[in-house]
Amino acid sequence: MQNRLKKLRLEKRLTLADVQAKTNIDFKILENFEKGLENGIPNSLAIWQKLANFLEVPIEYLMGLNDDSKTLTVNDLNPAKEDAYERITDMLCEDEDDEDE
């Protein structure tokens, strides 16, 4: 299983320096991530998430864990699923408000 960081970076015609400038992730860390040497780097999951957000792909796809490159958002849901999503998030917000009291 190989991550897709370098592949996606090159597809977007970005250099490591470009990614470093946009994400504020140390250049050497980026190099290590591209080489698959991220084990032992503190906060590596947070770094993967930051890179996935920057490259606009799911973290699992970037890490090479699956082949689904599409990130779903609420806007991608059909009206019935969007309504269900809104009701669930409303209920969760109500639960948080109840806990605060």
Buried (B, 14 or more C-beta within 10 A) or exposed (E): EEBBBBEBBEEEEBEBEEBBEEBEBEEEBBEBBBEBEBEEBEEBEEBBEBBBEBBEBBBBBBBBEEEEBEEEEEEEBEEEEEEEEEEEEEEEEEEEEEEEE
